[in-house]
Amino acid sequence: MSLFTGWRAAFRIARRDAVRAKGRSALVVAMIALPVLGVTAADLTYRSALPSVAEDLTADLGAADALFIDQGMGPVRLEQMPDGVMWGTPEDAPDTLPEDERKPVDVPATFPKGSRSLTEQSLPASVTTRHGITDTQITELAVADPLLRGRVELTEGAYPKAKDEIAATEAFLKASGLSVGDRVTVRGPEQAYTLTGAVELPADLKSESLFAVPGAVIAPWQKIADGDKEILPPQAGDRKWLVKGPSGAGVTWSDVRAANEKGVVVRARQVVLDPPPDSEVPMAAQMGGWETDNAEMTAAALTVAAMAVLEIVLLAGPAFAVGARRSRRQLGLVGSCGGTRGQVRAVVLAGGAVLGGVGAVVGVGAGFGLTALFRPMIEDFTGRRFGELTVQPWEILAIAVLGLVTGVLAALAPAIVAGRQSVLESLTGRRGSRRSSRVLPVVGSLVLAAGVALAVYGGVSGNINLVAGGSVLAELGLLCCIPVIVGFLGRLGRRLPLTPRIALRDAARNRGRTAPAVAAVMAAVAGSVAIATYTSSSAAEQAYDHEPNLTAGTAVVMAFDTSQKANLPRARAAVEQNYPVNGGRADIGRVWAGSDCSVYYDDEEEGGCGTIGLVKPTGEGHSCPLKGKGAKELALRISADEHKRLMNSPACVDERWTMVSLGNDDSKIVIGDAGLLTSYVKLDDPAAAKALAAGTPVLLNPAYAENGEVTLKTVHTYSERDKENRARHPGKARTTTDRLKVYVAPDRYAATPGIRMILPQRTAAELGLHTEDHAGVYTLSREPNDAERQAADAAIEQSGNRAYVMTANGTEPDDDAAILLILGLFAGVVTLGAAAITTGLSKADAEADLTTLSAVGAPPGVRRSLSGFQCLVVALTGVLLGTLAGIVPAVALRLTDLRAALAEMRADPMESAYTPIVMPWETIALLALVVPVLAGLLAAALTSSRQKLARRAG
């Protein structure tokens, strides 16, 4: 029999066996197809969402040939790279003239002859909405012109063509509550426009902006501002020109060079797509060495691919093993008819190739289908339209081959075992006996210990490669120990009820089936826990480093024009009526000495206005040891925790940064009452409220107090322009120093944003200080939405626009929660899949045991509960081992971060070295509790309690 004929027979047997065992075959196909589907969909999405150079050009130019930009340098020679992004002046160029001495550039004169152009100019503006007012960007651009196709597309209505018409992006319409046909008024010049259409920017679907024809907004606004000095002129940006070159010629590199000679930078389509050689680009010599190294990305991609293959092999391997075991009589017949061991192995390997090929085809096809189906959702998520569904044939072919190879690899170990089995054992159905390896767990334990030690050493020494290598070694060592751990589980069932005892003993007896599934769960959970732990820890570090402008959950309305005091009550009413206010209002007053620096700020540098401030004592508890003499020596001796304690102490909390957010100066002294303590400071202490009522200031930072008193130093300087106060206080500036008895708040209030001391109104008057009502503080039940903000802004605008509202700035929005959820779902799906696969295989493999149970009178529910506990054993064991394995790389990486943070702190003692390790308990609880229980319940629910009639063998 030739090699080709032998493999043809093997594939025919494998195909018939796959059709005969439809359930097991479908299971294996699904295991192989799912990762192939995911990788195919990810590849298509990545390639399609990642804009090509041509798509980037369309986003910038539309259908035009080039974008001409005056860089404001004047008519001087410039150099640029072919992409039109990098530019500069030549090395031998003369010094650039001051901005007010630069001559204008005649940009249209630099266009190629026979060109057609459009102008583009943008400006920020405040406009009316259905809810109130909002800030946006208006662009004067003839969006109806065919040159803009591909960059701006109409989705509803019509393009604006008249000077009283305007178009809005769909994102703006959604946020503003407006629709096509409504009127929009630009605040300031009070110009009204009709919304004629909705447009979208395919490259930026989330853009909230407006489009008008050239000359519709900027010129009329400027004309109105010239005639009314109360109206601010438009703050328009630089003008740009979209140019369509001569027919058939476009804009060439020589055209670009000619424009560069006049001080104009050009981004030309055909130059970017077909750049000139470096010898023709004067700037190319300066840009050497800018190529990026993708070695790390390649290594990461290979690692992910290898882990995916390992997952499938671990999951699908037991299925092939059970299939080979159930087909052992058929394989024995092959051997009895003269088939060699190699041909027996070929039958099992052919089964892997058949199912792997089917899984690859199904996975690739489903990946294409799901990507096309969910394309609109993906585009909305990424904020960018796909130019086209980009397919890289070789990448798709490689993914399909990966699925095929994975099926063969998953069948490799069962094939070897089947080839070693004697013909007699195969025909009689005896499995034979084989002792578990005693060497493997010893080697695994040593590798596990070495891997943990190597990862920790890499973290301490700052070597990420050692961290990665040690983490992989630790996981491999734990992988080798899984058969022993599974065997140990069988001993735990001695005192358990019937079904969990049988489930544990079945798992221990069939380690070849249980251990790979546990390992697959462990590998998936370990990666998820490692990333989740590192992500949670990094998020905690960012939250610690965050500098809040206000106390969390509060909003402040402040007046910024002291000459319009009467507007503050109306501004407060606007907030109370539109914001989700929870509770009453607390008022804040400003306090100053001499002339008000917020009015006479021009005289501040010349000493033309007064100052006020607390004098900080020196010595222990007052001076920050991390600043000044001896700080670096101290930083070398302390740990990160000790540094954190010092940084959070009252002596140091104001030294690194001072948040001035309540309209006061660096003194952070405000006028307030007991309501401010409870609503903003969150200091609910009757003694503090009593002190304020008695005229005693409340000091929030104890470092400024000595023996219960503070030193208040004021300089009463009056500006010559402050006629009224200057007449009352003639002569030189007067400096006073007062000792005030204060109520000292606990240390934790030292970091209260914007306030260092609250001064009662009557005490300020006794000290000869000036005060005024300045702001109102509100506690919010939640963050206000767009409609509420727009309504409040509109009400404030109607009251004279002399105030503004500020809410607490949380940490920068990120995707940490989404990442943790995705990781948890991924690990949960793998856990459910592995547990379900093992349960199905164990049920198929232990049908004789279930028959015996029924024969001796076991109730029908035993089958259900046994399946549930078998599933629970695999899921829970894999999750717990995976959690332990995942902690190792996460902790090691955080140790690497800690080392870098300590180095920065010792170079600058005021830099934070806080590097926490935060466990993602929600993710771990989901994996360790919810997923295993869910897996067990699903397995029990989907198992029939009745036994099927079996065909008599023989």
Salt bridges, closest charged atoms under 4 A:
ASP17 OD1 - ARG20 NH1 3.68
ASP17 OD2 - ARG24 NH2 3.26
ASP56 OD1 - ARG384 NH2 3.31
ASP60 OD2 - ARG267 NE 3.04
ASP65 OD1 - LYS244 NZ 3.79
ASP92 OD1 - ARG77 NH2 3.34
GLU120 OE2 - ARG151 NH2 2.59
ASP145 OD2 - ARG116 NH1 2.97
GLU153 OE1 - ARG149 NE 3.92
ASP182 OD2 - ARG130 NH2 2.86
GLU190 OE1 - ARG187 NH1 3.04
GLU200 OE1 - ARG385 NH2 3.10
GLU379 OE2 - ARG375 NE 3.00
GLU379 OE1 - ARG385 NH1 2.87
ASP380 OD1 - ARG385 NH1 3.92
GLU395 OE2 - ARG47 NH2 2.46
ASP506 OD2 - ARG513 NH1 3.17
GLU541 OE1 - ARG894 NH2 2.86
ASP561 OD2 - ARG802 NH1 2.84
GLU576 OE2 - ARG585 NH1 3.36
ASP587 OD1 - ARG572 NH2 3.33
ASP587 OD1 - ARG585 NE 2.55
ASP596 OD1 - ARG590 NH2 2.68
ASP603 OD2 - ARG721 NE 3.34
ASP654 OD1 - LYS668 NZ 3.36
ASP654 OD2 - ARG756 NE 2.89
GLU655 OE2 - LYS616 NZ 2.99
GLU655 OE1 - LYS627 NZ 3.31
GLU709 OE1 - ARG739 NH2 3.24
GLU720 OE2 - ARG726 NH2 3.38
GLU724 OE2 - ARG728 NH2 2.90
GLU772 OE1 - LYS565 NZ 3.96
GLU772 OE2 - ARG590 NH1 2.80
ASP773 OD1 - ARG572 NH2 2.76
GLU783 OE2 - ARG789 NH2 2.58
GLU788 OE2 - ARG782 NH2 2.61
GLU797 OE2 - ARG187 NE 3.34
ASP845 OD2 - ARG325 NH1 2.47
ASP845 OD1 - ARG431 NH2 3.56
ASP845 OD2 - ARG513 NH2 3.41
GLU847 OE2 - ARG863 NH2 3.86
ASP897 OD2 - ARG894 NH1 3.07
GLU911 OE1 - ARG656 NH2 3.97
